[in-house]
Amino acid sequence: MAFLVRETKEGAQFAVRVQPRASRNKIAGLMGDAIKLAITAPPVDGKANEAVVEFFAEMFGVSKSSVTIVSGETGRNKVIAVRGVKAEAVRAALGV
């Protein structure tokens, strides 16, 4: 399955598989149709979710409020929405 970025009216959406408690924050490749993201934060009290939002906000040069977790807040599989960024820009930034 290929990595999918969906264009929406407000921006772009894509699937992420999060690996908490990693040695550093980084894109760790593709896993099925999702991007695998290693995050140093633990999956406690929403810290991993905050780290995911901060990571993508910095990567795409948008405010943290422009990045939302559409689904999967309590699991490793998440759908991320980035407001104000085109799907093509997401693919280019992620190198896919």
Rosetta constraint file for C-alpha pairs under 8 A:
AtomPair CA 1 CA 32 HARMONIC 5.45 0.50
AtomPair CA 1 CA 33 HARMONIC 5.55 0.50
AtomPair CA 2 CA 32 HARMONIC 6.72 0.50
AtomPair CA 2 CA 33 HARMONIC 5.26 0.50
AtomPair CA 3 CA 30 HARMONIC 7.16 0.50
AtomPair CA 3 CA 32 HARMONIC 6.96 0.50
AtomPair CA 3 CA 33 HARMONIC 4.21 0.50
AtomPair CA 3 CA 34 HARMONIC 5.75 0.50
AtomPair CA 3 CA 35 HARMONIC 7.11 0.50
AtomPair CA 3 CA 96 HARMONIC 7.31 0.50
AtomPair CA 4 CA 14 HARMONIC 6.28 0.50
AtomPair CA 4 CA 15 HARMONIC 7.49 0.50
AtomPair CA 4 CA 33 HARMONIC 5.99 0.50
AtomPair CA 4 CA 34 HARMONIC 7.28 0.50
AtomPair CA 5 CA 12 HARMONIC 6.58 0.50
AtomPair CA 5 CA 13 HARMONIC 5.71 0.50
AtomPair CA 5 CA 14 HARMONIC 4.79 0.50
AtomPair CA 5 CA 15 HARMONIC 7.78 0.50
AtomPair CA 5 CA 87 HARMONIC 5.74 0.50
AtomPair CA 5 CA 90 HARMONIC 7.43 0.50
AtomPair CA 5 CA 91 HARMONIC 7.17 0.50
AtomPair CA 6 CA 12 HARMONIC 5.55 0.50
AtomPair CA 6 CA 13 HARMONIC 5.09 0.50
AtomPair CA 6 CA 14 HARMONIC 6.30 0.50
AtomPair CA 6 CA 87 HARMONIC 6.30 0.50
AtomPair CA 7 CA 11 HARMONIC 6.11 0.50
AtomPair CA 7 CA 12 HARMONIC 4.63 0.50
AtomPair CA 7 CA 13 HARMONIC 6.54 0.50
AtomPair CA 7 CA 86 HARMONIC 6.64 0.50
AtomPair CA 7 CA 87 HARMONIC 5.31 0.50
AtomPair CA 8 CA 12 HARMONIC 5.43 0.50
AtomPair CA 8 CA 13 HARMONIC 7.11 0.50
AtomPair CA 10 CA 82 HARMONIC 7.94 0.50
AtomPair CA 10 CA 83 HARMONIC 5.24 0.50
AtomPair CA 10 CA 84 HARMONIC 6.00 0.50
AtomPair CA 10 CA 85 HARMONIC 7.95 0.50
AtomPair CA 11 CA 81 HARMONIC 7.11 0.50
AtomPair CA 11 CA 82 HARMONIC 5.67 0.50
AtomPair CA 11 CA 83 HARMONIC 4.41 0.50
AtomPair CA 11 CA 84 HARMONIC 4.82 0.50
AtomPair CA 11 CA 85 HARMONIC 4.86 0.50
AtomPair CA 11 CA 86 HARMONIC 5.40 0.50
AtomPair CA 11 CA 87 HARMONIC 7.10 0.50
AtomPair CA 12 CA 81 HARMONIC 5.66 0.50
AtomPair CA 12 CA 82 HARMONIC 5.42 0.50
AtomPair CA 12 CA 83 HARMONIC 6.66 0.50
AtomPair CA 12 CA 84 HARMONIC 7.83 0.50
AtomPair CA 12 CA 85 HARMONIC 6.12 0.50
AtomPair CA 12 CA 86 HARMONIC 5.69 0.50
AtomPair CA 12 CA 87 HARMONIC 5.07 0.50
AtomPair CA 12 CA 90 HARMONIC 7.46 0.50
AtomPair CA 13 CA 79 HARMONIC 6.69 0.50
AtomPair CA 13 CA 80 HARMONIC 5.44 0.50
AtomPair CA 13 CA 81 HARMONIC 4.31 0.50
AtomPair CA 13 CA 82 HARMONIC 6.39 0.50
AtomPair CA 13 CA 87 HARMONIC 7.57 0.50
AtomPair CA 14 CA 34 HARMONIC 7.19 0.50
AtomPair CA 14 CA 79 HARMONIC 5.59 0.50
AtomPair CA 14 CA 80 HARMONIC 5.47 0.50
AtomPair CA 14 CA 81 HARMONIC 6.74 0.50
AtomPair CA 15 CA 33 HARMONIC 7.00 0.50
AtomPair CA 15 CA 34 HARMONIC 4.63 0.50
AtomPair CA 15 CA 35 HARMONIC 6.37 0.50
AtomPair CA 15 CA 77 HARMONIC 7.19 0.50
AtomPair CA 15 CA 78 HARMONIC 5.74 0.50
AtomPair CA 15 CA 79 HARMONIC 4.43 0.50
AtomPair CA 15 CA 80 HARMONIC 6.22 0.50
AtomPair CA 16 CA 34 HARMONIC 4.87 0.50
AtomPair CA 16 CA 35 HARMONIC 4.77 0.50
AtomPair CA 16 CA 36 HARMONIC 5.82 0.50
AtomPair CA 16 CA 37 HARMONIC 6.71 0.50
AtomPair CA 16 CA 76 HARMONIC 7.91 0.50
AtomPair CA 16 CA 77 HARMONIC 5.81 0.50
AtomPair CA 16 CA 78 HARMONIC 5.16 0.50
AtomPair CA 16 CA 79 HARMONIC 6.07 0.50
AtomPair CA 16 CA 80 HARMONIC 7.05 0.50
AtomPair CA 17 CA 31 HARMONIC 7.34 0.50
AtomPair CA 17 CA 34 HARMONIC 6.13 0.50
AtomPair CA 17 CA 35 HARMONIC 6.10 0.50
AtomPair CA 17 CA 36 HARMONIC 4.77 0.50
AtomPair CA 17 CA 37 HARMONIC 6.09 0.50
AtomPair CA 17 CA 76 HARMONIC 5.46 0.50
AtomPair CA 17 CA 77 HARMONIC 4.61 0.50
AtomPair CA 17 CA 78 HARMONIC 6.35 0.50
AtomPair CA 18 CA 36 HARMONIC 6.04 0.50
AtomPair CA 18 CA 37 HARMONIC 4.94 0.50
AtomPair CA 18 CA 38 HARMONIC 5.99 0.50
AtomPair CA 18 CA 39 HARMONIC 7.03 0.50
AtomPair CA 18 CA 76 HARMONIC 4.94 0.50
AtomPair CA 18 CA 77 HARMONIC 6.48 0.50
AtomPair CA 18 CA 78 HARMONIC 7.64 0.50
AtomPair CA 19 CA 36 HARMONIC 7.38 0.50
AtomPair CA 19 CA 37 HARMONIC 6.07 0.50
AtomPair CA 19 CA 38 HARMONIC 4.70 0.50
AtomPair CA 19 CA 39 HARMONIC 6.02 0.50
AtomPair CA 19 CA 76 HARMONIC 7.02 0.50
AtomPair CA 20 CA 38 HARMONIC 6.14 0.50
AtomPair CA 20 CA 39 HARMONIC 4.91 0.50
AtomPair CA 20 CA 40 HARMONIC 5.84 0.50
AtomPair CA 20 CA 41 HARMONIC 5.83 0.50
AtomPair CA 20 CA 42 HARMONIC 5.42 0.50
AtomPair CA 20 CA 43 HARMONIC 6.11 0.50
AtomPair CA 20 CA 48 HARMONIC 6.43 0.50
AtomPair CA 21 CA 38 HARMONIC 7.69 0.50
AtomPair CA 21 CA 39 HARMONIC 6.03 0.50
AtomPair CA 21 CA 40 HARMONIC 4.41 0.50
AtomPair CA 21 CA 41 HARMONIC 5.33 0.50
AtomPair CA 21 CA 42 HARMONIC 5.09 0.50
AtomPair CA 21 CA 43 HARMONIC 7.72 0.50
AtomPair CA 22 CA 38 HARMONIC 5.57 0.50
AtomPair CA 22 CA 39 HARMONIC 5.34 0.50
AtomPair CA 22 CA 40 HARMONIC 4.55 0.50
AtomPair CA 22 CA 41 HARMONIC 7.55 0.50
AtomPair CA 23 CA 39 HARMONIC 7.70 0.50
AtomPair CA 23 CA 40 HARMONIC 5.85 0.50
AtomPair CA 24 CA 38 HARMONIC 6.86 0.50
AtomPair CA 24 CA 39 HARMONIC 6.21 0.50
AtomPair CA 24 CA 40 HARMONIC 5.34 0.50
AtomPair CA 25 CA 37 HARMONIC 7.45 0.50
AtomPair CA 25 CA 38 HARMONIC 5.33 0.50
AtomPair CA 25 CA 39 HARMONIC 4.48 0.50
AtomPair CA 25 CA 40 HARMONIC 5.76 0.50
AtomPair CA 25 CA 55 HARMONIC 7.67 0.50
AtomPair CA 26 CA 37 HARMONIC 5.99 0.50
AtomPair CA 26 CA 38 HARMONIC 5.28 0.50
AtomPair CA 26 CA 39 HARMONIC 6.81 0.50
AtomPair CA 27 CA 35 HARMONIC 7.27 0.50
AtomPair CA 27 CA 36 HARMONIC 6.05 0.50
AtomPair CA 27 CA 37 HARMONIC 4.69 0.50
AtomPair CA 27 CA 38 HARMONIC 6.21 0.50
AtomPair CA 27 CA 94 HARMONIC 7.92 0.50
AtomPair CA 28 CA 35 HARMONIC 7.61 0.50
AtomPair CA 28 CA 36 HARMONIC 5.18 0.50
AtomPair CA 28 CA 37 HARMONIC 5.48 0.50
AtomPair CA 28 CA 38 HARMONIC 6.16 0.50
AtomPair CA 29 CA 35 HARMONIC 6.07 0.50
AtomPair CA 29 CA 36 HARMONIC 5.31 0.50
AtomPair CA 29 CA 37 HARMONIC 7.51 0.50
AtomPair CA 30 CA 34 HARMONIC 5.86 0.50
AtomPair CA 30 CA 35 HARMONIC 4.59 0.50
AtomPair CA 30 CA 36 HARMONIC 5.35 0.50
AtomPair CA 31 CA 35 HARMONIC 6.02 0.50
AtomPair CA 31 CA 36 HARMONIC 5.92 0.50
AtomPair CA 39 CA 48 HARMONIC 6.88 0.50
AtomPair CA 39 CA 51 HARMONIC 6.82 0.50
AtomPair CA 39 CA 52 HARMONIC 7.15 0.50
AtomPair CA 40 CA 48 HARMONIC 7.79 0.50
AtomPair CA 40 CA 51 HARMONIC 8.00 0.50
AtomPair CA 41 CA 47 HARMONIC 5.90 0.50
AtomPair CA 41 CA 48 HARMONIC 4.99 0.50
AtomPair CA 41 CA 51 HARMONIC 6.53 0.50
AtomPair CA 42 CA 47 HARMONIC 6.27 0.50
AtomPair CA 42 CA 48 HARMONIC 5.64 0.50
AtomPair CA 43 CA 47 HARMONIC 6.10 0.50
AtomPair CA 43 CA 48 HARMONIC 5.02 0.50
AtomPair CA 43 CA 49 HARMONIC 7.73 0.50
AtomPair CA 44 CA 48 HARMONIC 7.03 0.50
AtomPair CA 46 CA 50 HARMONIC 6.25 0.50
AtomPair CA 47 CA 51 HARMONIC 6.20 0.50
AtomPair CA 48 CA 52 HARMONIC 6.19 0.50
AtomPair CA 49 CA 53 HARMONIC 6.31 0.50
AtomPair CA 49 CA 69 HARMONIC 7.92 0.50
AtomPair CA 49 CA 73 HARMONIC 6.94 0.50
AtomPair CA 50 CA 54 HARMONIC 6.16 0.50
AtomPair CA 51 CA 55 HARMONIC 5.96 0.50
AtomPair CA 52 CA 56 HARMONIC 6.35 0.50
AtomPair CA 53 CA 57 HARMONIC 6.02 0.50
AtomPair CA 53 CA 64 HARMONIC 6.21 0.50
AtomPair CA 53 CA 67 HARMONIC 5.82 0.50
AtomPair CA 53 CA 68 HARMONIC 6.80 0.50
AtomPair CA 53 CA 69 HARMONIC 7.68 0.50
AtomPair CA 54 CA 58 HARMONIC 6.12 0.50
AtomPair CA 54 CA 64 HARMONIC 6.03 0.50
AtomPair CA 55 CA 59 HARMONIC 6.16 0.50
AtomPair CA 56 CA 60 HARMONIC 6.03 0.50
AtomPair CA 56 CA 67 HARMONIC 7.07 0.50
AtomPair CA 57 CA 61 HARMONIC 5.77 0.50
AtomPair CA 57 CA 62 HARMONIC 4.98 0.50
AtomPair CA 57 CA 63 HARMONIC 5.70 0.50
AtomPair CA 57 CA 64 HARMONIC 5.26 0.50
AtomPair CA 57 CA 66 HARMONIC 7.28 0.50
AtomPair CA 57 CA 67 HARMONIC 6.19 0.50
AtomPair CA 58 CA 62 HARMONIC 6.57 0.50
AtomPair CA 58 CA 63 HARMONIC 7.79 0.50
AtomPair CA 59 CA 93 HARMONIC 7.44 0.50
AtomPair CA 60 CA 85 HARMONIC 7.60 0.50
AtomPair CA 60 CA 90 HARMONIC 7.63 0.50
AtomPair CA 60 CA 93 HARMONIC 7.37 0.50
AtomPair CA 62 CA 66 HARMONIC 6.26 0.50
AtomPair CA 62 CA 67 HARMONIC 7.79 0.50
AtomPair CA 63 CA 67 HARMONIC 7.30 0.50
AtomPair CA 66 CA 81 HARMONIC 7.95 0.50
AtomPair CA 66 CA 82 HARMONIC 5.70 0.50
AtomPair CA 66 CA 83 HARMONIC 4.98 0.50
AtomPair CA 66 CA 84 HARMONIC 7.43 0.50
AtomPair CA 67 CA 80 HARMONIC 7.02 0.50
AtomPair CA 67 CA 81 HARMONIC 5.74 0.50
AtomPair CA 67 CA 82 HARMONIC 4.62 0.50
AtomPair CA 67 CA 83 HARMONIC 6.42 0.50
AtomPair CA 68 CA 80 HARMONIC 5.82 0.50
AtomPair CA 68 CA 81 HARMONIC 5.28 0.50
AtomPair CA 68 CA 82 HARMONIC 6.62 0.50
AtomPair CA 69 CA 73 HARMONIC 6.56 0.50
AtomPair CA 69 CA 78 HARMONIC 6.70 0.50
AtomPair CA 69 CA 79 HARMONIC 5.89 0.50
AtomPair CA 69 CA 80 HARMONIC 4.72 0.50
AtomPair CA 69 CA 81 HARMONIC 6.35 0.50
AtomPair CA 70 CA 78 HARMONIC 7.33 0.50
AtomPair CA 70 CA 79 HARMONIC 5.36 0.50
AtomPair CA 70 CA 80 HARMONIC 5.71 0.50
AtomPair CA 70 CA 81 HARMONIC 6.38 0.50
AtomPair CA 71 CA 78 HARMONIC 5.49 0.50
AtomPair CA 71 CA 79 HARMONIC 5.25 0.50
AtomPair CA 71 CA 80 HARMONIC 7.52 0.50
AtomPair CA 72 CA 76 HARMONIC 6.92 0.50
AtomPair CA 72 CA 77 HARMONIC 5.69 0.50
AtomPair CA 72 CA 78 HARMONIC 4.31 0.50
AtomPair CA 72 CA 79 HARMONIC 6.61 0.50
AtomPair CA 73 CA 78 HARMONIC 6.66 0.50
AtomPair CA 85 CA 89 HARMONIC 6.53 0.50
AtomPair CA 85 CA 90 HARMONIC 7.07 0.50
AtomPair CA 86 CA 90 HARMONIC 6.52 0.50
AtomPair CA 87 CA 91 HARMONIC 6.30 0.50
AtomPair CA 88 CA 92 HARMONIC 6.22 0.50
AtomPair CA 89 CA 93 HARMONIC 6.06 0.50
AtomPair CA 90 CA 94 HARMONIC 6.08 0.50
AtomPair CA 91 CA 95 HARMONIC 5.86 0.50
AtomPair CA 91 CA 96 HARMONIC 5.15 0.50
AtomPair CA 92 CA 96 HARMONIC 6.46 0.50
